Amino acid sequence: MRICRVVGTVVATVHQHDFDGLKLLLCQPLDDRLHPKGRSVIAADRVQAGVGDLVLVMSEGNGCRQLWGVALEAPLAIRSAIVGIIDAVDVPERAEA
């Protein structure tokens, strides 16, 4: 799982049927100091997140299948899901070497 910030929404009128009824959000991964790190990912929203929210994103296909209650043998095109909205992140200051 990673900490991300929701930076936008994704709208697709033509899509895989697995996405029917799902809200898709564009999420920017963050480092431990909440600075952008790496490429953005598209995640299916499970918690009613919105643009600007700090969220917890699971990017593991098997876990996403379990979230949606799909049998493990069934194919599912969802790779990333927002599983929590983060209220606060507390990281102690590091000692300078």
N, CA, C and O atoms as a printed pandas DataFrame, in Angstrom:
     atom_number atom_name residue_name chain_id  residue_number  x_coord  y_coord  z_coord
0              1         N          MET        A               1    0.845   -1.176    0.000
1              2        CA          MET        A               1    0.000    0.000    0.000
2              3         C          MET        A               1    0.886    1.233    0.000
3              4         O          MET        A               1    2.020    1.220    0.481
4              5         N          ARG        A               2    0.326    2.301   -0.558
5              6        CA          ARG        A               2    1.071    3.549   -0.589
6              7         C          ARG        A               2    0.178    4.732   -0.249
7              8         O          ARG        A               2   -1.044    4.693   -0.391
8              9         N          ILE        A               3    0.845    5.783    0.204
9             10        CA          ILE        A               3    0.154    7.034    0.462
10            11         C          ILE        A               3    0.152    7.832   -0.840
11            12         O          ILE        A               3    1.179    7.970   -1.504
12            13         N          CYS        A               4   -1.033    8.358   -1.192
13            14        CA          CYS        A               4   -1.174    9.142   -2.420
14            15         C          CYS        A               4   -2.056   10.356   -2.150
15            16         O          CYS        A               4   -2.771   10.413   -1.149
16            17         N          ARG        A               5   -1.992   11.319   -3.057
17            18        CA          ARG        A               5   -2.928   12.436   -3.042
18            19         C          ARG        A               5   -3.770   12.336   -4.306
19            20         O          ARG        A               5   -3.238   12.130   -5.398
20            21         N          VAL        A               6   -5.077   12.481   -4.159
21            22        CA          VAL        A               6   -5.973   12.464   -5.313
22            23         C          VAL        A               6   -5.795   13.788   -6.055
23            24         O          VAL        A               6   -5.992   14.865   -5.492
24            25         N          VAL        A               7   -5.416   13.682   -7.337
25            26        CA          VAL        A               7   -5.139   14.889   -8.123
26            27         C          VAL        A               7   -6.149   15.114   -9.254
27            28         O          VAL        A               7   -6.108   16.149   -9.921
28            29         N          GLY        A               8   -7.044   14.163   -9.472
29            30        CA          GLY        A               8   -8.019   14.349  -10.538
30            31         C          GLY        A               8   -8.982   13.188  -10.643
31            32         O          GLY        A               8   -8.854   12.186   -9.940
32            33         N          THR        A               9   -9.944   13.336  -11.528
33            34        CA          THR        A               9  -10.915   12.272  -11.788
34            35         C          THR        A               9  -10.688   11.728  -13.188
35            36         O          THR        A               9  -10.105   12.397  -14.041
36            37         N          VAL        A              10  -11.154   10.514  -13.414
37            38        CA          VAL        A              10  -11.040    9.862  -14.718
38            39         C          VAL        A              10  -12.444    9.488  -15.169
39            40         O          VAL        A              10  -13.184    8.835  -14.434
40            41         N          VAL        A              11  -12.809    9.905  -16.380
41            42        CA          VAL        A              11  -14.118    9.582  -16.944
42            43         C          VAL        A              11  -13.895    8.799  -18.227
43            44         O          VAL        A              11  -13.155    9.232  -19.111
44            45         N          ALA        A              12  -14.546    7.634  -18.323
45            46        CA          ALA        A              12  -14.435    6.803  -19.523
46            47         C          ALA        A              12  -15.828    6.305  -19.885
47            48         O          ALA        A              12  -16.400    5.476  -19.178
48            49         N          THR        A              13  -16.371    6.812  -20.984
49            50        CA          THR        A              13  -17.715    6.379  -21.369
50            51         C          THR        A              13  -17.707    4.974  -21.962
51            52         O          THR        A              13  -18.704    4.257  -21.883
52            53         N          VAL        A              14  -16.583    4.585  -22.553
53            54        CA          VAL        A              14  -16.432    3.220  -23.069
54            55         C          VAL        A              14  -15.337    2.576  -22.231
55            56         O          VAL        A              14  -14.209    3.066  -22.189
56            57         N          HIS        A              15  -15.678    1.464  -21.559
57            58        CA          HIS        A              15  -14.727    0.851  -20.647
58            59         C          HIS        A              15  -15.053   -0.628  -20.420
59            60         O          HIS        A              15  -16.116   -1.112  -20.809
60            61         N          GLN        A              16  -14.128   -1.320  -19.792
61            62        CA          GLN        A              16  -14.315   -2.718  -19.386
62            63         C          GLN        A              16  -15.485   -2.780  -18.407
63            64         O          GLN        A              16  -15.624   -1.893  -17.565
64            65         N          HIS        A              17  -16.314   -3.793  -18.499
65            66        CA          HIS        A              17  -17.515   -3.884  -17.658
66            67         C          HIS        A              17  -17.196   -3.931  -16.166
67            68         O          HIS        A              17  -18.061   -3.604  -15.353
68            69         N          ASP        A              18  -15.974   -4.328  -15.777
69            70        CA          ASP        A              18  -15.598   -4.347  -14.360
70            71         C          ASP        A              18  -15.671   -2.951  -13.733
71            72         O          ASP        A              18  -15.784   -2.830  -12.513
72            73         N          PHE        A              19  -15.609   -1.901  -14.549
73            74        CA          PHE        A              19  -15.617   -0.540  -14.046
74            75         C          PHE        A              19  -17.021    0.068  -13.972
75            76         O          PHE        A              19  -17.166    1.228  -13.587
76            77         N          ASP        A              20  -18.056   -0.697  -14.334
77            78        CA          ASP        A              20  -19.424   -0.188  -14.277
78            79         C          ASP        A              20  -19.751    0.284  -12.860
79            80         O          ASP        A              20  -19.617   -0.471  -11.897
80            81         N          GLY        A              21  -20.181    1.541  -12.747
81            82        CA          GLY        A              21  -20.607    2.073  -11.459
82            83         C          GLY        A              21  -19.480    2.496  -10.529
83            84         O          GLY        A              21  -19.746    2.926   -9.407
84            85         N          LEU        A              22  -18.226    2.387  -10.964
85            86        CA          LEU        A              22  -17.105    2.760  -10.103
86            87         C          LEU        A              22  -16.635    4.179  -10.395
87            88         O          LEU        A              22  -16.658    4.632  -11.540
88            89         N          LYS        A              23  -16.205    4.875   -9.339
89            90        CA          LYS        A              23  -15.585    6.183   -9.512
90            91         C          LYS        A              23  -14.080    5.950   -9.611
91            92         O          LYS        A              23  -13.488    5.311   -8.742
92            93         N          LEU        A              24  -13.466    6.469  -10.671
93            94        CA          LEU        A              24  -12.029    6.319  -10.883
94            95         C          LEU        A              24  -11.343    7.651  -10.606
95            96         O          LEU        A              24  -11.782    8.700  -11.076
96            97         N          LEU        A              25  -10.258    7.594   -9.834
97            98        CA          LEU        A              25   -9.534    8.796   -9.461
98            99         C          LEU        A              25   -8.063    8.674   -9.824
99           100         O          LEU        A              25   -7.486    7.589   -9.756
100          101         N          LEU        A              26   -7.461    9.791  -10.210
101          102        CA          LEU        A              26   -6.034    9.838  -10.516
102          103         C          LEU        A              26   -5.296   10.177   -9.231
103          104         O          LEU        A              26   -5.571   11.199   -8.601
104          105         N          CYS        A              27   -4.351    9.313   -8.840
105          106        CA          CYS        A              27   -3.668    9.435   -7.558
106          107         C          CYS        A              27   -2.165    9.574   -7.750
107          108         O          CYS        A              27   -1.553    8.796   -8.483
108          109         N          GLN        A              28   -1.568   10.569   -7.090
109          110        CA          GLN        A              28   -0.128   10.814   -7.148
110          111         C          GLN        A              28    0.529   10.200   -5.915
111          112         O          GLN        A              28    0.254   10.636   -4.797
112          113         N          PRO        A              29    1.400    9.189   -6.094
113          114        CA          PRO        A              29    2.116    8.619   -4.947
114          115         C          PRO        A              29    3.003    9.675   -4.275
115          116         O          PRO        A              29    3.515   10.583   -4.930
116          117         N          LEU        A              30    3.173    9.536   -2.957
117          118        CA          LEU        A              30    3.955   10.480   -2.175
118          119         C          LEU        A              30    5.034    9.736   -1.389
119          120         O          LEU        A              30    4.897    8.548   -1.095
120          121         N          ASP        A              31    6.109   10.453   -1.055
121          122        CA          ASP        A              31    7.147    9.852   -0.209
122          123         C          ASP        A              31    6.774   10.051    1.261
123          124         O          ASP        A              31    5.677   10.517    1.569
124          125         N          ASP        A              32    7.690    9.697    2.167
125          126        CA          ASP        A              32    7.374    9.777    3.598
126          127         C          ASP        A              32    7.247   11.209    4.110
127          128         O          ASP        A              32    6.801   11.417    5.238
128          129         N          ARG        A              33    7.626   12.186    3.313
129          130        CA          ARG        A              33    7.466   13.608    3.666
130          131         C          ARG        A              33    6.324   14.247    2.876
131          132         O          ARG        A              33    6.165   15.467    2.862
132          133         N          LEU        A              34    5.534   13.397    2.220
133          134        CA          LEU        A              34    4.362   13.803    1.442
134          135         C          LEU        A              34    4.706   14.653    0.222
135          136         O          LEU        A              34    3.929   15.516   -0.187
136          137         N          HIS        A              35    5.884   14.395   -0.356
137          138        CA          HIS        A              35    6.279   15.019   -1.616
138          139         C          HIS        A              35    5.991   14.040   -2.753
139          140         O          HIS        A              35    6.123   12.830   -2.569
140          141         N          PRO        A              36    5.598   14.545   -3.929
141          142        CA          PRO        A              36    5.318   13.654   -5.071
142          143         C          PRO        A              36    6.498   12.736   -5.375
143          144         O          PRO        A              36    7.658   13.150   -5.355
144          145         N          LYS        A              37    6.162   11.461   -5.661
145          146        CA          LYS        A              37    7.196   10.468   -5.959
146          147         C          LYS        A              37    6.654    9.499   -7.003
147          148         O          LYS        A              37    5.697    8.770   -6.738
148          149         N          GLY        A              38    7.254    9.488   -8.176
149          150        CA          GLY        A              38    6.849    8.532   -9.203
150          151         C          GLY        A              38    5.648    8.992  -10.008
151          152         O          GLY        A              38    5.204   10.137   -9.921
152          153         N          ARG        A              39    5.139    8.047  -10.801
153          154        CA          ARG        A              39    4.042    8.327  -11.727
154          155         C          ARG        A              39    2.687    8.144  -11.054
155          156         O          ARG        A              39    2.523    7.327  -10.148
156          157         N          SER        A              40    1.738    8.919  -11.517
157          158        CA          SER        A              40    0.370    8.811  -11.007
158          159         C          SER        A              40   -0.250    7.479  -11.413
159          160         O          SER        A              40    0.150    6.876  -12.409
160          161         N          VAL        A              41   -1.231    7.026  -10.633
161          162        CA          VAL        A              41   -1.953    5.788  -10.923
162          163         C          VAL        A              41   -3.455    6.077  -10.917
163          164         O          VAL        A              41   -3.918    7.008  -10.258
164          165         N          ILE        A              42   -4.197    5.273  -11.655
165          166        CA          ILE        A              42   -5.652    5.353  -11.627
166          167         C          ILE        A              42   -6.131    4.305  -10.635
167          168         O          ILE        A              42   -5.739    3.141  -10.713
168          169         N          ALA        A              43   -6.982    4.723   -9.700
169          170        CA          ALA        A              43   -7.476    3.803   -8.673
170          171         C          ALA        A              43   -8.995    3.890   -8.584
171          172         O          ALA        A              43   -9.578    4.967   -8.710
172          173         N          ALA        A              44   -9.622    2.745   -8.366
173          174        CA          ALA        A              44  -11.063    2.691   -8.137
174          175         C          ALA        A              44  -11.319    3.119   -6.694
175          176         O          ALA        A              44  -10.643    2.660   -5.773
176          177         N          ASP        A              45  -12.291    3.994   -6.507
177          178        CA          ASP        A              45  -12.566    4.555   -5.184
178          179         C          ASP        A              45  -13.542    3.675   -4.405
179          180         O          ASP        A              45  -14.640    3.386   -4.880
180          181         N          ARG        A              46  -13.132    3.245   -3.195
181          182        CA          ARG        A              46  -13.999    2.456   -2.318
182          183         C          ARG        A              46  -14.481    3.257   -1.120
183          184         O          ARG        A              46  -15.285    2.752   -0.337
184          185         N          VAL        A              47  -14.008    4.508   -0.951
185          186        CA          VAL        A              47  -14.262    5.221    0.296
186          187         C          VAL        A              47  -14.796    6.642    0.103
187          188         O          VAL        A              47  -14.791    7.428    1.051
188          189         N          GLN        A              48  -15.250    6.983   -1.084
189          190        CA          GLN        A              48  -15.796    8.312   -1.380
190          191         C          GLN        A              48  -14.765    9.418   -1.209
191          192         O          GLN        A              48  -15.056   10.461   -0.623
192          193         N          ALA        A              49  -13.556    9.189   -1.722
193          194        CA          ALA        A              49  -12.495   10.198   -1.695
194          195         C          ALA        A              49  -12.768   11.251   -2.762
195          196         O          ALA        A              49  -13.584   11.049   -3.662
196          197         N          GLY        A              50  -12.070   12.379   -2.644
197          198        CA          GLY        A              50  -12.224   13.438   -3.622
198          199         C          GLY        A              50  -10.886   14.090   -3.927
199          200         O          GLY        A              50   -9.883   13.813   -3.269
200          201         N          VAL        A              51  -10.880   14.951   -4.919
201          202        CA          VAL        A              51   -9.659   15.637   -5.325
202          203         C          VAL        A              51   -9.098   16.401   -4.128
203          204         O          VAL        A              51   -9.827   17.111   -3.434
204          205         N          GLY        A              52   -7.792   16.247   -3.896
205          206        CA          GLY        A              52   -7.109   16.898   -2.785
206          207         C          GLY        A              52   -6.958   16.021   -1.557
207          208         O          GLY        A              52   -6.140   16.320   -0.688
208          209         N          ASP        A              53   -7.730   14.938   -1.464
209          210        CA          ASP        A              53   -7.647   14.054   -0.300
210          211         C          ASP        A              53   -6.341   13.276   -0.286
211          212         O          ASP        A              53   -5.806   12.914   -1.334
212          213         N          LEU        A              54   -5.837   13.025    0.914
213          214        CA          LEU        A              54   -4.703   12.141    1.140
214          215         C          LEU        A              54   -5.293   10.753    1.359
215          216         O          LEU        A              54   -6.130   10.571    2.243
216          217         N          VAL        A              55   -4.866    9.770    0.565
217          218        CA          VAL        A              55   -5.523    8.459    0.590
218          219         C          VAL        A              55   -4.506    7.322    0.683
219          220         O          VAL        A              55   -3.318    7.502    0.415
220          221         N          LEU        A              56   -4.998    6.164    1.066
221          222        CA          LEU        A              56   -4.218    4.935    1.090
222          223         C          LEU        A              56   -4.650    4.102   -0.107
223          224         O          LEU        A              56   -5.822    3.747   -0.231
224          225         N          VAL        A              57   -3.696    3.786   -0.997
225          226        CA          VAL        A              57   -4.001    3.062   -2.231
226          227         C          VAL        A              57   -3.373    1.675   -2.188
227          228         O          VAL        A              57   -2.175    1.529   -1.946
228          229         N          MET        A              58   -4.193    0.664   -2.425
229          230        CA          MET        A              58   -3.712   -0.708   -2.546
230          231         C          MET        A              58   -3.539   -0.987   -4.034
231          232         O          MET        A              58   -4.468   -0.799   -4.819
232          233         N          SER        A              59   -2.359   -1.432   -4.415
233          234        CA          SER        A              59   -2.084   -1.730   -5.828
234          235         C          SER        A              59   -1.667   -3.182   -5.960
235          236         O          SER        A              59   -0.506   -3.487   -6.231
236          237         N          GLU        A              60   -2.611   -4.060   -5.769
237          238        CA          GLU        A              60   -2.345   -5.496   -5.812
238          239         C          GLU        A              60   -3.631   -6.179   -6.282
239          240         O          GLU        A              60   -4.651   -6.137   -5.595
240          241         N          GLY        A              61   -3.574   -6.789   -7.426
241          242        CA          GLY        A              61   -4.777   -7.349   -8.048
242          243         C          GLY        A              61   -5.576   -8.299   -7.187
243          244         O          GLY        A              61   -6.802   -8.202   -7.144
244          245         N          ASN        A              62   -4.914   -9.219   -6.496
245          246        CA          ASN        A              62   -5.620  -10.185   -5.669
246          247         C          ASN        A              62   -6.382   -9.493   -4.542
247          248         O          ASN        A              62   -7.518   -9.862   -4.241
248          249         N          GLY        A              63   -5.765   -8.499   -3.923
249          250        CA          GLY        A              63   -6.433   -7.749   -2.863
250          251         C          GLY        A              63   -7.648   -7.009   -3.384
251          252         O          GLY        A              63   -8.679   -6.962   -2.713
252          253         N          CYS        A              64   -7.541   -6.429   -4.573
253          254        CA          CYS        A              64   -8.683   -5.729   -5.167
254          255         C          CYS        A              64   -9.818   -6.693   -5.465
255          256         O          CYS        A              64  -10.984   -6.357   -5.257
256          257         N          ARG        A              65   -9.499   -7.878   -5.948
257          258        CA          ARG        A              65  -10.536   -8.875   -6.203
258          259         C          ARG        A              65  -11.276   -9.207   -4.912
259          260         O          ARG        A              65  -12.498   -9.348   -4.913
260          261         N          GLN        A              66  -10.544   -9.331   -3.824
261          262        CA          GLN        A              66  -11.171   -9.645   -2.546
262          263         C          GLN        A              66  -12.053   -8.488   -2.062
263          264         O          GLN        A              66  -13.115   -8.722   -1.486
264          265         N          LEU        A              67  -11.623   -7.256   -2.291
265          266        CA          LEU        A              67  -12.439   -6.099   -1.897
266          267         C          LEU        A              67  -13.796   -6.110   -2.584
267          268         O          LEU        A              67  -14.815   -5.795   -1.970
268          269         N          TRP        A              68  -13.804   -6.472   -3.847
269          270        CA          TRP        A              68  -15.051   -6.477   -4.606
270          271         C          TRP        A              68  -15.791   -7.798   -4.480
271          272         O          TRP        A              68  -16.838   -7.969   -5.105
272          273         N          GLY        A              69  -15.281   -8.737   -3.693
273          274        CA          GLY        A              69  -15.976   -9.989   -3.456
274          275         C          GLY        A              69  -16.019  -10.914   -4.652
275          276         O          GLY        A              69  -16.927  -11.737   -4.768
276          277         N          VAL        A              70  -15.051  -10.790   -5.542
277          278        CA          VAL        A              70  -15.004  -11.627   -6.730
278          279         C          VAL        A              70  -14.194  -12.877   -6.425
279          280         O          VAL        A              70  -13.169  -12.806   -5.746
280          281         N          ALA        A              71  -14.641  -14.005   -6.917
281          282        CA          ALA        A              71  -13.899  -15.248   -6.732
282          283         C          ALA        A              71  -12.487  -15.088   -7.273
283          284         O          ALA        A              71  -12.282  -14.443   -8.301
284          285         N          LEU        A              72  -11.520  -15.669   -6.590
285          286        CA          LEU        A              72  -10.120  -15.498   -6.965
286          287         C          LEU        A              72   -9.823  -16.003   -8.367
287          288         O          LEU        A              72   -8.860  -15.552   -8.988
288          289         N          GLU        A              73  -10.619  -16.919   -8.874
289          290        CA          GLU        A              73  -10.381  -17.452  -10.215
290          291         C          GLU        A              73  -10.930  -16.527  -11.301
291          292         O          GLU        A              73  -10.532  -16.631  -12.461
292          293         N          ALA        A              74  -11.828  -15.634  -10.937
293          294        CA          ALA        A              74  -12.461  -14.771  -11.935
294          295         C          ALA        A              74  -11.526  -13.620  -12.308
295          296         O          ALA        A              74  -10.855  -13.057  -11.443
296          297         N          PRO        A              75  -11.484  -13.277  -13.585
297          298        CA          PRO        A              75  -10.653  -12.145  -14.000
298          299         C          PRO        A              75  -11.274  -10.829  -13.523
299          300         O          PRO        A              75  -12.497  -10.690  -13.492
300          301         N          LEU        A              76  -10.440   -9.882  -13.160
301          302        CA          LEU        A              76  -10.900   -8.569  -12.740
302          303         C          LEU        A              76   -9.883   -7.546  -13.220
303          304         O          LEU        A              76   -8.691   -7.679  -12.943
304          305         N          ALA        A              77  -10.333   -6.547  -13.925
305          306        CA          ALA        A              77   -9.425   -5.590  -14.555
306          307         C          ALA        A              77   -8.992   -4.465  -13.628
307          308         O          ALA        A              77   -8.356   -3.513  -14.081
308          309         N          ILE        A              78   -9.317   -4.547  -12.346
309          310        CA          ILE        A              78   -8.971   -3.491  -11.402
310          311         C          ILE        A              78   -7.664   -3.852  -10.703
311          312         O          ILE        A              78   -7.556   -4.902  -10.070
312          313         N          ARG        A              79   -6.669   -2.965  -10.826
313          314        CA          ARG        A              79   -5.367   -3.224  -10.216
314          315         C          ARG        A              79   -5.145   -2.398   -8.956
315          316         O          ARG        A              79   -4.474   -2.859   -8.033
316          317         N          SER        A              80   -5.696   -1.185   -8.898
317          318        CA          SER        A              80   -5.480   -0.302   -7.754
318          319         C          SER        A              80   -6.817    0.167   -7.199
319          320         O          SER        A              80   -7.755    0.443   -7.948
320          321         N          ALA        A              81   -6.891    0.253   -5.858
321          322        CA          ALA        A              81   -8.112    0.705   -5.206
322          323         C          ALA        A              81   -7.759    1.620   -4.046
323          324         O          ALA        A              81   -6.793    1.383   -3.322
324          325         N          ILE        A              82   -8.556    2.670   -3.880
325          326        CA          ILE        A              82   -8.416    3.538   -2.716
326          327         C          ILE        A              82   -9.166    2.868   -1.580
327          328         O          ILE        A              82  -10.372    2.636   -1.676
328          329         N          VAL        A              83   -8.448    2.555   -0.493
329          330        CA          VAL        A              83   -9.047    1.801    0.607
330          331         C          VAL        A              83   -9.165    2.608    1.894
331          332         O          VAL        A              83   -9.697    2.106    2.884
332          333         N          GLY        A              84   -8.680    3.846    1.900
333          334        CA          GLY        A              84   -8.796    4.674    3.095
334          335         C          GLY        A              84   -8.482    6.128    2.803
335          336         O          GLY        A              84   -7.706    6.450    1.903
336          337         N          ILE        A              85   -9.107    7.004    3.591
337          338        CA          ILE        A              85   -8.780    8.428    3.558
338          339         C          ILE        A              85   -7.948    8.702    4.800
339          340         O          ILE        A              85   -8.352    8.362    5.912
340          341         N          ILE        A              86   -6.787    9.315    4.611
341          342        CA          ILE        A              86   -5.842    9.542    5.704
342          343         C          ILE        A              86   -6.128   10.894    6.343
343          344         O          ILE        A              86   -6.215   11.915    5.660
344          345         N          ASP        A              87   -6.274   10.884    7.670
345          346        CA          ASP        A              87   -6.502   12.128    8.409
346          347         C          ASP        A              87   -5.196   12.855    8.702
347          348         O          ASP        A              87   -5.126   14.080    8.601
348          349         N          ALA        A              88   -4.158   12.096    9.066
349          350        CA          ALA        A              88   -2.880   12.721    9.411
350          351         C          ALA        A              88   -1.752   11.718    9.233
351          352         O          ALA        A              88   -1.951   10.508    9.333
352          353         N          VAL        A              89   -0.568   12.246    8.968
353          354        CA          VAL        A              89    0.645   11.429    8.892
354          355         C          VAL        A              89    1.659   12.066    9.835
355          356         O          VAL        A              89    1.966   13.252    9.714
356          357         N          ASP        A              90    2.172   11.287   10.763
357          358        CA          ASP        A              90    3.140   11.795   11.732
358          359         C          ASP        A              90    4.466   11.083   11.516
359          360         O          ASP        A              90    4.589    9.890   11.796
360          361         N          VAL        A              91    5.461   11.816   11.017
361          362        CA          VAL        A              91    6.787   11.252   10.770
362          363         C          VAL        A              91    7.781   12.039   11.619
363          364         O          VAL        A              91    7.961   13.237   11.397
364          365         N          PRO        A              92    8.429   11.391   12.586
365          366        CA          PRO        A              92    9.400   12.106   13.413
366          367         C          PRO        A              92   10.559   12.631   12.562
367          368         O          PRO        A              92   10.908   12.037   11.541
368          369         N          GLU        A              93   11.141   13.733   12.986
369          370        CA          GLU        A              93   12.306   14.293   12.298
370          371         C          GLU        A              93   13.449   13.311   12.376
371          372         O          GLU        A              93   13.662   12.675   13.408
372          373         N          ARG        A              94   14.193   13.184   11.281
373          374        CA          ARG        A              94   15.347   12.288   11.264
374          375         C          ARG        A              94   16.562   13.020   11.798
375          376         O          ARG        A              94   16.724   14.220   11.579
376          377         N          ALA        A              95   17.408   12.291   12.496
377          378        CA          ALA        A              95   18.668   12.862   12.969
378          379         C          ALA        A              95   19.601   13.024   11.780
379          380         O          ALA        A              95   19.745   12.107   10.972
380          381         N          GLU        A              96   20.228   14.174   11.670
381          382        CA          GLU        A              96   21.182   14.419   10.593
382          383         C          GLU        A              96   22.469   13.681   10.887
383          384         O          GLU        A              96   22.970   13.726   12.011
384          385         N          ALA        A              97   23.014   12.994    9.881
385          386        CA          ALA        A              97   24.266   12.226   10.071
386          387         C          ALA        A              97   25.460   13.064    9.725
387          388         O          ALA        A              97   26.594   12.594    9.822
